[in-house]
Amino acid sequence: MSVLPDLHLHYVQACQNLSQPENPFIARVLQEADKNEEISTKGFTLKLAGNNHLVPVPRVTDDDLGVLVSVLGQAAFVTGLDLAYNLLTDTGAKTVATFLQENSTLRYLNLMFNDIGTSGAELIAGALHSNQSLVHLRMTGNKMGNQGGMFFASMLKINSTLEKLDLGDCDVGLQCLVATAIALTQNKSLKAINLNRPLLSSQQEETTVHIARMLRSNSSLVELHLGKHEMKSFGVERLCEALYKNSSLRYLDLSCNNIICDGVKFLGELLKRNQTLEILDLNANRIEDVGAIYLSEALSTWNRSLQVLSIVSNNITGKGLVALAQAIQSNVKLSHIYIWGNKLDRSTCMAFSELIGMGRLQLGCTDVVPYEVDGDVFLAQLSHGLPRHHYWAPRCAAVAPGAANASLEILTVSQY
């Protein structure tokens, strides 16, 4: 029988030694961890996220973090640390950087939506030059700016361990995206990167051109998020040209861009020739019926690799949605489709009701469910999607994790 860790006891002693008041949230989480008999052998993720809707918690500060890492230095079985939505600043980032340089067991670190800026990003990225254990890092929502993002781009030229990096909503700019694309032409270890919502002043889509150029030579990247890049038909065409020669990318996120039917024509041609892409997210664009028909033609006849298609909020009417429903009937590989936010007329409701009724489309694999009123069939929304809970945790477990976050079930890039 394994000896139980004494994380809480070490924490209390560390607080006394450093004359630091205890954080009751950290104390409670460590007490619960001490009761888990398996963590010393199987590894454990310490969840200290400050966005718990059900139980308000005192958020972790820089001072709290200093005490915590002194405890974790003695706990090799803690392989993951979730510090999202807390009050960590560049001072806390310095503590994190020192910990990463000294620690050789931490594989997952979530720092999303703290107050870490450019100098903090420099320290953390610098620590990853020598760290050989961290596999997944989330910096989402920390306003590090373009210069902070440049430090991570430089890190990618050196680090050969990191597999997943999230720099979404970090206010990075054109120079950072270009530098990151250049770094990924050489990096052979990174499998997933989130570059959502950069701050771009130019309308020339230079960043998309550089990312496309990277995809021509990169053979390790599996998951790529390019949401809110103001991408138009020109950028989509460049990406598709690159993906004709790419055989590694499985998940392409182009959500919240300016893609219309002209851009989807290139995606349709890509799907006819590319047989590796498994997840395509076109959420919140404007492909309309013409774009939906381009996709349905490719999926019904040519493509046999795509498993998931999200076309939520794309101004598609019954004509385009029915065409996609018919494509699903002939394409046995396509298992997930998300259509809410379009114009769900009577023909759409009937088509998807039939797919669900015959068992071709499972309820856990779509975001609509049929119901009947006075003999007429309608569709209601389900809380299902790709990264449905990317930024927040649901208040209850009413939705199965596999349905609410389908991408994690279909395409697991790494353990975390």
N, C-alpha and C positions, 0 to 999 in steps of 0.2 A: 504493500500500500504506500502510495507516494506521500511525502510529508507536505502538509498544506503550507502555502506561503503566508507570511505575516505582513502583507502590504500595509494594512491599516496601522499596525503597531509601529512599523518603520516610519510611516507618515507622521504619526503623532510625535515620535521621537525627533524627527527632522524639523517639525514645526517648533518644538521646544528648543532645539539646538540653535535654530536660526531666528528665534524670537518672532516667529511669524504666526498669526492666528490661523486656526484651522478653517478650511473651506468645508462646510457641512456636506456639500454635494460631492466633493472629491472623497471625503471620509466615508460617505455612505456607499459609493461605488466600489471603493477598495474593500470595505467590509463584505460586500456581496461577492466580490472576487475571491476573497479568502475562503468562502464557503464552497467554492467550485473545486471539486477534487480532481478534475481532469486538466486544469489549465497548466499545471507544472509539467505535463507530458505532451499536451497537444498544442500548446500556444494559445494566446488569448488576445483579443482586441479590447482595449480599455476605452469605453464609450463615455466621453465627457462633453458631448455636444450641448450647447446652451440653448437650443431651440425646442425644448420639451414643452408642448402645449398643455399637457395634462398635469404635469407637476412643475410649477415654476421653480427654477433653480438659481442659486447665486453663480454668476458666470465666472469662469476662470480668468484671473488676471495674470500680469507678468510675475508678480510676487508669488502667486500660487504655483505657477509653472516652475519657478526655481526650486521650490520644495519638492514638487512632484518628480522632476527628473532626477533629483538626488535619491529618491526611492526607487525609481525605475532602473537606475544604474545597477541595482542589485537583483533585478527581476528579469532574467534572460527569457523567461517564458512569455513576457509581454511582447508580442510580435506586431501588434497594431495599436495605434493611438489616434482617437477621434477627438479633436479639439475644435470642431466647427462651431461657428456662431458664438464666439467668446469675445473677450476684451484684450486680446493679445496685440501688442504693438511691436515696433522695431526692437524694443528692449527684450521682449519675449522671443523674438526671432533670433536674437543673439544667443539666448539660452538654448533654443532649438538647434541652432547651428553647432554649438559646442557638443550637445548631446549626440547629434548625428556623426560627428567626428570621432566620438569615443565609443558609440554603441555599434555592435555588430550583429544584432538580432532583429531590430525593428524593420519590418517589411512594408508596413502601410502607415501613412501619416496624412491626416485630413486636417488642414488649417483653413478651410474655406470660410469666407466672410468673417474674418477678423479685421484688424486695423494695421496690417503689415504693409509698409510702403517700400520705396525704392531701396533704402539702405538695408532693410530687413531682407528683401529679396536677394540682395547681393550676398549677404551672409549665408543664407540657406543654400543658394546656388553654389557658393564657394565650398560649403561643407560637402556637397555632393560630388566634388571633384575627386575626393578620396573615399567617400562612403561606398561600400560594396555590398550592402544588405538591402537598402530601400528599393522596393519594386514599384510602389504606387504612391504618388504625391499629388494632393489636391490643394491648389492655391487659389481656387475659384473665388472671385469677389474681393480679393485684396487689391487695393488700388496702387499697385506697384508702378504703373505707367510703362511707357515705352522703354525707358532705361532699365527698369527692373526686369522687364521681359528679355532684354538683351543679355543680361547675366545668365538667364536660364538657357538662352540660345547658345551661349559660349559653353555652358556646362554640358550640353548635349554633344559637343565635339569631343569631350573627354570621358564622361561617364559611360560605362558599358553594362550597367546593372539595371537601371531604371526601365520599366516596361510601360508604365502609364503615367502621363503627365497632364494635369488639368490646369490650363491658364485662361479659362473662360471668364469673362466679365472683369478682367484685370486692367482694363484701359490700355492695353498694349497697342502699338501703332504700326505703321508701314515698315519701319526699319526692323522692328522686332520680328514681324512675320517673314520678311525676306531673309533675315539672319537665321531664323528657325528652319526655313525651307532649305537653306544651304547646308545647315548642320545635319539635317535628316538625309541628305544625299550620301553622307558618310556613316552616320549612326546606324548600327546593325542590331541594336537591342530594343529600341522603343517600338512598342506594338500599338499603342493608342495615344492620341493627343487631342485635347479639346482646345480650340482656338476661337471659341464663340465670342461674338460682340467686341471686336477691336474698335478703336477710334480711328476711322479713316477719313481723311480730308479730300482725297482724290477720287474721282469717278472713273479712272482709267483701268481699274481692276489689275494693277501691277502685281498685287499680292497673289491673286489667283493664278496669274501667269507663272510666278515663281513656284508656287505650290504644285502646279501641274508639271513643271519641269522636274521637280523633285520626285513626283510619282512615277516618272518614266524610269528612274534608276533605283528607287527605293524598293527593296524586296522583303522588308520586315514589317512595315506598317500595316496593321489589320483594321484599325478603327480611326476614322478622321471626322472631326466635327468642325464645320465651317458655317455655323449659323450666324445670321446677322452680319454678313460680309457685303451687303448691298450688291450681291452677285446678279448679273444679267446674262443674256444669251451668249455674249462674247466669252464671258468667264466659264460658263457651262461647256461651251464648245471646246475650250482649251483643256478643261479637266477630262472631258470624254476622249479627246485625242490621246491624252496621256494614259488613260486607263485601258486603251486598247492593248497596250504593251505591259500593263501591270497585272500580275497574277497573284498578288498577296492581299490586296484590300478587300475586306468583306463587308464593312459597315461604312456607308457614306451618308453624312448628315448635312443636308443643304437647306435646312429649315429657316424660315423667316428671312428669305432673300427676295429679290425682285425677278424671280424666274417666271416667265410666261410660256405660252405654248411653243413659241419658236425655240426656246431653250430646251424644252422637253423633247422636241424632235431629235436633238442630238442624244439625249438620254435614251430615247427609244432605239436609236441605231446602236448605241453602246450595248444595251441589253440584248440585242440580237447577236452580238459577237462576244461579249464578255460572259464567261461562265464561272466566275468566282464570286461576284458581288452577291451578298445574301440579304443585306438590309439596306433599304433606300428610304430616307426620310425627307419628304418634300413638304412637310407641314408649314402652313402659313405662307404659301406663295400664291400665284394666280395662274395656274395652268389651264383652268377652264375645261370645257368639253373636248376641245381639239387636242389639248395635251393629254387628257385621260385616254382618248382614243389611240394616240400614239403609243402610250404605255400598254394598253390592252392588246394592240396588234403584236407588239414584241413579246408579250407574256403568253399569249394564246398559242403562238406558233413556234417561236424561236427559243426563248429563254427557258432554261430548266435549272437555274441556280438560285434565283431570288426567292427568299422565304417570307420576307416582310416588306410591305409597302405602306407608307403613311402619307396620305393626301388630305389630311385634316385642313379645313378652312382654305379651300382653293377655288371657290366660286364655280364648282362643278354642279351641273344639273343632272336630271335623270338620264339624259342621253349618254353622258360620259360614264356615270356610275353603273348603269346597266351593262355597258360595254365591258367594264372591269369585272362585273359579276359573271359575265359569260366567259371571260378569260380565266377566271378562277375554276370554272367547271372543267375546262380543258387542260389546265395546268395543275398537276397534282402536287408540285413542289411548293407552290405559293400557299402558305398556311395562315398567314396573318395579314389583315388589311384594316386600316383605320380611316374612316370616312366622315366622322362627325364634323359639323361646321360647314358642310356644303348644302345644296338645296335638295333635300330628301323628299322628292315628290312621290306620288303613288307608285309609279313604276319601279323606283328605287326600293321602296319599302317591300314590294312584292318580290323583287329579285333577291334581296338579301334575306328575306324571311324564308324563301325557298332554299337558299344555300344552307341556312342554319337548320331548317327543318329536316333536310335530307342528310344532315351530318357532315356535309362537305366543309362547312365553316363552324368551328367550335366557338362557344360563347366566350371562352377565355382568350380567343385569338382575334377578337374584334372589339370595337368600342360602341357597338349598337346591339340592342336586343328588341325583337319584335313583340308587339302587343296588339290586341284587337279591340276595337270599339264599334259597336253596331255593324259588325260585319266588315269593317274596313281595317286594314293592317297599317300600323304605324311603327316607327322605330324610336326607341328611347336610348339615351346615352348611358354607357357604362364607364366607370373610372378605370379604363384600361388604356395602355399606350406603350410607347418605347421607353423613354426615361421619364415616366410619369412623375416620379418622386425624386427628380434629380436634385432639387434644391430644398426639399422639405420632407418631413416624415409624416405619414398619415396619422390622424388622431385615434384610429382604431384599425383593427386587422380585418375589416370587412371585405377587402379586396385581396385576393391571393397575390403574393409577391410576383409570381410568374406572369400574371396577367397585367399587373400595374407597371411592371418593368420588364417587358418582354425581351428587350435586347440582352439583358443579363442572363436570361435562360437560353437564348438561341446562340449567343456568341460570347463565351467566357474568355476574355483575353488573357487574364491571369487569375491567380487565386483570389486576389482582392478586386 
